[in-house]
C-alpha cells in the first residue's frame, strides 16, 4: 500500500506544471536574495509539490466524469484509466496534505500560512460547496493566485524579507502573463465541458474573443514583467522576442480550425513562455549574485538561443508534433474534438 501511494503521489504531481510553479517560487527568492537559503528551499519545494498534488488529486476526484470524456486515455488520470480507485486517490490526498503541512512547519509561521492558503485555494477550486472551477469568471483568477502568487510569496518568505515596491510590478506582470495562459486550458476540455453543461470562459465569449484576450494578456504581462526586472537592452530584446513568439502562436491558435493544431499552438506558446520566465529568473539570480550586466546579458542571450533552437523547429513543422496525452481527429461538424486511439508519443510541446 505504501509503494502504491508513493507511486500515485509521483503520478499526480504532473511535473511540467510543478516546475512552472517552482520557477515562480525561485523568482520570489531571486527578487530578494541569492538562492543561499539552505534546506528551507528544499522544504519549500516539497511543500509546494505536495500542495499541488492535493489540488490535482481532489480535482480528479470531483471531475472524474468530465475527465472520462476529455481524457479517456490520459495516463495522468489514474481514476479515469482504471489504475486506481477513489479510495486510493483519497488516501493520496490525505498523505499529500499531511506532507505539505509537515514540510511547511519548519519554515515558520509565514510558510505555514502560505502553504495553508494554497491548500484552501485548491479545495475551494474543486471541492463542495464552493466548486469555483465551475464558475467561469472566478476559475482563472483562483488558478492564477494558486500557481503564481502563492509560490512567489513562499519564495519571498524563504529570504526572511517581506514584500516591498520591487515585488508588486513583477508579480503583476507574472499574474497577467499566467492569466493569458490559463484561459486557454478550456480548449482541450471543450468536449466534456459541453457534454456536462460546464459554461467556461471559452464557451461564453467564444474562441476569437478568448484568443484576443490571451494575446492582450501576453503582451501586457510580458511587458510589465520585463520592465520590472530592470534588464539590459540585450536582455530586454531577447525577452521581448519571446513575447512576440507567444503572441505569434496565439494568433496561430486563433486561426486554427483543427483541434490538434490548436493544442500544438498552445503547447508551443507555453514553451516560449517558460523560456521568458527562465530568462527573467536568470537575470535576477545573476544580478543578485554580483555578476556584471554584461555577463548576465550574455547568459540570457545564450539561454534564449537554446530555447529558440528547441522551439522554432516545432513551430515551423507542427505536423511533426504529436500530443502524448490525447490525440485528436479533425473537428466534428459541431466543432467538438473527438478523441481517438493514441499513437506512440513523439515530441510534445507541452509544458
C-alpha positions as CSV (number, residue, x, y, z in Angstrom):
1,X,0.0,0.0,0.0
2,X,2.9,2.4,0.8
3,X,4.5,1.8,-2.5
4,X,1.2,2.3,-4.3
5,X,0.6,5.6,-2.5
6,X,4.1,6.8,-3.3
7,X,3.6,5.9,-6.9
8,X,0.3,7.9,-7.0
9,X,2.0,10.9,-5.3
10,X,4.6,11.0,-8.1
11,X,2.0,10.4,-10.8
12,X,-0.3,13.2,-9.6
13,X,2.5,15.7,-9.4
14,X,2.4,16.5,-13.2
15,X,5.9,17.6,-13.3
16,X,5.7,20.3,-16.1
17,X,3.2,22.4,-14.1
18,X,5.0,21.8,-10.8
19,X,8.3,23.1,-12.4
20,X,6.5,26.2,-13.6
21,X,5.2,26.8,-10.0
22,X,8.7,26.2,-8.7
23,X,10.0,28.8,-11.1
24,X,7.6,31.4,-9.7
25,X,8.9,30.5,-6.2
26,X,12.5,30.9,-7.3
27,X,11.6,34.3,-8.8
28,X,10.4,35.3,-5.3
29,X,13.8,34.2,-3.9
30,X,15.8,35.9,-6.7
31,X,14.0,39.2,-6.4
32,X,15.3,39.5,-2.8
33,X,18.4,37.4,-2.5
34,X,20.8,34.8,-3.8
35,X,19.4,31.3,-3.6
36,X,21.5,30.6,-0.4
37,X,18.5,29.7,1.7
38,X,19.8,26.2,2.6
39,X,17.4,23.4,3.5
40,X,14.5,25.8,3.6
41,X,14.4,25.8,-0.2
42,X,14.2,22.0,-0.2
43,X,11.4,22.0,2.3
44,X,9.5,24.7,0.4
45,X,9.9,22.7,-2.8
46,X,8.4,19.6,-1.0
47,X,5.6,21.7,0.5
48,X,4.8,23.3,-2.8
49,X,4.8,20.0,-4.7
50,X,2.7,18.2,-2.1
51,X,0.1,21.0,-2.1
52,X,-0.1,20.8,-5.9
53,X,-0.7,17.0,-5.6
54,X,-3.6,17.8,-3.3
55,X,-5.1,20.1,-5.9
56,X,-4.7,17.6,-8.8
57,X,-6.0,14.7,-6.8
58,X,-9.1,16.5,-5.5
59,X,-9.8,17.8,-8.9
60,X,-9.6,14.4,-10.4
61,X,-12.0,13.0,-7.8
62,X,-14.5,15.8,-8.3
63,X,-14.3,15.8,-12.2
64,X,-13.9,12.1,-13.0
65,X,-17.0,12.0,-15.2
66,X,-15.8,15.1,-17.3
67,X,-12.2,13.7,-17.5
68,X,-13.6,10.4,-18.8
69,X,-14.8,12.3,-21.8
70,X,-11.9,14.8,-22.2
71,X,-9.0,12.5,-21.4
72,X,-10.1,8.9,-21.6
73,X,-6.6,7.6,-22.4
74,X,-4.6,10.0,-20.3
75,X,-2.2,8.1,-18.1
76,X,-2.1,11.1,-15.9
77,X,-5.7,10.4,-14.8
78,X,-5.4,7.1,-12.9
79,X,-9.0,7.2,-11.9
80,X,-10.2,7.5,-15.4
81,X,-8.0,4.8,-16.9
82,X,-8.7,2.4,-14.1
83,X,-5.2,2.3,-12.5
84,X,-6.6,3.5,-9.1
85,X,-9.9,3.8,-7.3
86,X,-11.4,6.6,-5.4
87,X,-10.2,5.1,-2.1
88,X,-6.6,5.2,-3.3
89,X,-6.9,8.7,-4.5
90,X,-8.5,9.9,-1.3
91,X,-5.6,8.3,0.6
92,X,-3.2,10.1,-1.7
93,X,-4.9,13.3,-1.0
94,X,-4.6,12.8,2.7
95,X,-0.9,11.9,2.5
96,X,-0.1,14.9,0.3
97,X,-1.9,17.3,2.6
98,X,0.0,15.9,5.6
99,X,3.3,16.1,3.7
100,X,2.6,19.7,2.6
101,X,1.9,20.9,6.2
102,X,4.7,18.8,7.7
103,X,7.2,20.4,5.3
104,X,5.9,23.9,5.9
105,X,6.1,23.7,9.7
106,X,9.9,24.1,9.9
107,X,9.5,27.2,7.7
108,X,7.8,29.0,10.5
109,X,4.5,30.9,10.6
110,X,4.9,32.5,7.1
111,X,5.5,29.2,5.5
112,X,2.6,27.5,7.2
113,X,0.3,30.4,6.4
114,X,1.2,30.4,2.7
115,X,1.0,26.6,2.3
116,X,-2.2,26.6,4.2
117,X,-3.6,29.2,1.8
118,X,-2.6,27.0,-1.1
119,X,-4.5,24.0,0.4
120,X,-7.6,26.1,1.0
121,X,-7.5,27.6,-2.5
122,X,-7.2,24.1,-4.1
123,X,-10.1,22.9,-2.0
124,X,-12.3,25.9,-2.9
125,X,-11.5,25.4,-6.6
126,X,-12.7,21.8,-6.7
127,X,-14.5,20.8,-3.5
128,X,-18.1,21.3,-2.4
129,X,-19.8,23.5,-1.8
130,X,-17.6,26.1,-3.5
131,X,-16.6,24.4,-6.8
132,X,-15.1,27.5,-8.1
133,X,-13.8,25.5,-11.1
134,X,-17.4,25.7,-12.4
135,X,-17.6,29.5,-12.1
136,X,-16.2,30.8,-15.4
137,X,-15.4,34.3,-14.0
138,X,-13.6,33.0,-10.9
139,X,-11.8,29.8,-12.0
140,X,-8.9,31.6,-14.0
141,X,-8.4,34.0,-11.1
142,X,-8.2,31.3,-8.5
143,X,-5.7,29.3,-10.6
144,X,-3.6,32.3,-11.2
145,X,-3.4,33.0,-7.5
146,X,-2.6,29.4,-6.7
147,X,0.0,29.0,-9.4
148,X,1.7,32.4,-9.3
149,X,1.1,34.4,-6.1
150,X,1.3,31.6,-3.6
151,X,4.7,30.2,-4.9
152,X,6.1,33.7,-5.3
153,X,5.1,34.6,-1.8
154,X,6.6,31.3,-0.5
155,X,9.9,32.2,-2.2
156,X,10.0,35.7,-0.7
157,X,9.3,34.2,2.8
158,X,12.4,32.0,2.4
159,X,14.6,35.1,2.3
160,X,13.3,36.3,5.6
161,X,12.1,39.5,4.0
162,X,8.7,40.9,3.3
163,X,7.1,42.2,0.1
164,X,8.2,45.7,-1.0
165,X,7.9,48.0,-4.0
166,X,10.2,45.7,-6.1
167,X,7.7,42.8,-5.9
168,X,4.4,44.5,-7.0
169,X,5.2,45.2,-10.6
170,X,6.9,41.8,-11.1
171,X,4.0,39.9,-9.6
172,X,1.5,42.0,-11.5
173,X,3.3,41.1,-14.8
174,X,3.6,37.4,-13.9
175,X,-0.1,37.3,-12.9
176,X,-1.3,38.8,-16.2
177,X,1.1,36.6,-18.2
178,X,-0.1,33.5,-16.5
179,X,-3.8,34.5,-16.8
180,X,-3.2,34.7,-20.5
181,X,-2.1,31.1,-20.4
182,X,-4.7,29.7,-18.1
183,X,-7.7,31.0,-20.0
184,X,-6.6,28.6,-22.8
185,X,-6.9,25.4,-20.8
186,X,-10.6,25.2,-21.8
187,X,-9.6,24.4,-25.4
188,X,-8.5,20.9,-24.6
189,X,-11.6,20.2,-22.4
190,X,-14.3,21.5,-24.7
191,X,-15.9,18.1,-25.4
192,X,-16.5,17.2,-21.8
193,X,-17.4,20.7,-20.7
194,X,-20.1,20.9,-23.4
195,X,-21.4,17.5,-22.5
196,X,-21.8,18.3,-18.9
197,X,-23.0,21.9,-19.4
198,X,-19.9,23.5,-17.9
199,X,-20.0,27.1,-19.0
200,X,-16.4,28.1,-19.3
201,X,-15.0,31.4,-20.4
202,X,-14.3,29.9,-23.9
203,X,-18.0,28.7,-24.1
204,X,-19.3,32.1,-23.0
205,X,-17.3,34.5,-25.2
206,X,-16.1,32.3,-28.0
207,X,-12.8,31.3,-29.4
208,X,-11.9,34.5,-31.2
209,X,-12.5,36.7,-28.1
210,X,-10.7,34.2,-25.8
211,X,-7.6,34.2,-28.1
212,X,-7.6,38.0,-28.3
213,X,-7.9,38.2,-24.5
214,X,-4.9,35.9,-24.2
215,X,-2.9,37.8,-26.7
216,X,-3.5,41.1,-24.9
217,X,-2.6,39.4,-21.6
218,X,0.6,38.1,-23.1
219,X,1.6,41.5,-24.4
220,X,0.8,43.4,-21.2
221,X,2.1,40.7,-18.8
222,X,5.4,40.2,-20.7
223,X,6.0,43.9,-21.0
224,X,5.4,44.5,-17.3
225,X,7.5,41.5,-16.2
226,X,10.4,42.5,-18.4
227,X,10.4,46.1,-17.2
228,X,10.1,45.0,-13.6
229,X,13.4,43.2,-13.6
230,X,15.4,46.2,-14.9
231,X,17.1,44.4,-17.7
232,X,19.9,45.5,-20.0
233,X,19.0,46.4,-23.6
234,X,20.2,43.0,-24.9
235,X,18.2,41.1,-22.2
236,X,15.1,43.1,-23.0
237,X,15.4,42.3,-26.7
238,X,15.7,38.6,-26.0
239,X,12.8,38.5,-23.6
240,X,10.8,40.8,-26.0
241,X,11.4,38.3,-28.8
242,X,9.9,35.6,-26.6
243,X,6.8,37.7,-26.0
244,X,6.5,38.2,-29.8
245,X,6.7,34.4,-30.2
246,X,4.0,33.8,-27.7
247,X,1.6,36.3,-29.5
248,X,2.5,34.6,-32.8
249,X,1.4,31.2,-31.6
250,X,-1.7,32.6,-30.0
251,X,-2.6,34.1,-33.4
252,X,-2.0,30.7,-34.9
253,X,-4.4,29.3,-32.3
254,X,-7.0,31.9,-33.2
255,X,-6.9,31.0,-36.9
256,X,-6.6,27.2,-36.4
257,X,-9.6,25.0,-37.3
258,X,-8.1,21.7,-36.3
259,X,-8.2,20.7,-32.6
260,X,-4.8,19.1,-32.8
261,X,-3.3,22.3,-34.4
262,X,-4.8,24.3,-31.6
263,X,-3.2,22.2,-28.9
264,X,0.2,22.4,-30.6
265,X,0.0,26.2,-30.8
266,X,-0.9,26.3,-27.1
267,X,1.9,24.0,-26.2
268,X,4.5,25.9,-28.2
269,X,3.3,29.2,-26.7
270,X,3.6,27.7,-23.2
271,X,7.2,26.5,-24.0
272,X,8.1,30.0,-25.2
273,X,6.5,31.4,-22.0
274,X,8.7,29.1,-19.9
275,X,11.7,30.5,-21.8
276,X,10.7,34.0,-20.9
277,X,10.3,33.1,-17.2
278,X,13.7,31.3,-17.2
279,X,15.3,34.4,-18.8
280,X,13.8,36.7,-16.1
281,X,15.0,34.3,-13.4
282,X,18.5,34.0,-14.8
283,X,18.8,37.8,-15.0
284,X,17.7,38.3,-11.3
285,X,19.8,35.4,-10.0
286,X,23.0,36.6,-11.8
287,X,22.4,40.2,-10.7
288,X,21.8,39.3,-7.1
289,X,25.0,37.1,-7.2
290,X,27.1,40.0,-8.2
291,X,27.5,39.3,-12.0
292,X,28.0,42.3,-14.2
293,X,25.3,43.4,-16.5
294,X,27.4,42.3,-19.5
295,X,27.9,38.8,-18.0
296,X,24.2,38.5,-17.2
297,X,23.2,39.7,-20.6
298,X,25.5,37.2,-22.3
299,X,24.0,34.4,-20.3
300,X,20.4,35.4,-21.1
301,X,21.2,35.7,-24.8
302,X,22.7,32.2,-24.7
303,X,19.7,30.8,-22.9
304,X,17.4,32.5,-25.5
305,X,19.3,30.8,-28.3
306,X,18.9,27.4,-26.7
307,X,15.2,27.9,-26.3
308,X,14.9,29.1,-29.8
309,X,16.8,26.1,-31.2
310,X,14.5,23.8,-29.2
311,X,11.2,25.6,-30.2
312,X,11.5,27.1,-33.6
313,X,11.6,23.7,-35.4
314,X,8.3,22.7,-33.7
315,X,6.6,25.9,-34.8
316,X,8.0,25.6,-38.3
317,X,6.8,22.0,-38.7
318,X,3.8,21.4,-36.5
319,X,2.9,18.3,-38.4
320,X,5.9,16.6,-36.7
321,X,4.5,17.2,-33.2
322,X,2.2,14.7,-31.5
323,X,0.3,15.2,-28.3
324,X,1.1,12.5,-25.9
325,X,-1.9,12.6,-23.6
326,X,-4.8,12.8,-26.1
327,X,-4.5,12.9,-29.9
328,X,-7.5,14.2,-31.9
329,X,-9.0,13.8,-35.2
330,X,-10.3,16.8,-37.0
331,X,-13.3,18.6,-35.6
332,X,-16.7,17.3,-36.0
333,X,-19.4,19.3,-37.7
334,X,-20.5,20.7,-34.3
335,X,-16.9,21.8,-33.7
336,X,-16.1,19.3,-31.0
337,X,-12.9,17.3,-31.0
338,X,-13.2,13.5,-31.0
339,X,-10.6,11.6,-29.1
340,X,-9.0,8.6,-30.9
341,X,-6.7,5.8,-30.0
342,X,-3.2,7.2,-29.2
343,X,-0.2,6.8,-31.3
344,X,3.1,6.5,-29.7
345,X,4.0,9.8,-28.2
346,X,6.8,11.6,-30.1
347,X,7.8,15.2,-29.4
348,X,5.4,17.2,-27.5
349,X,5.5,21.0,-26.9
350,X,3.5,20.8,-23.7
351,X,5.0,22.5,-20.7
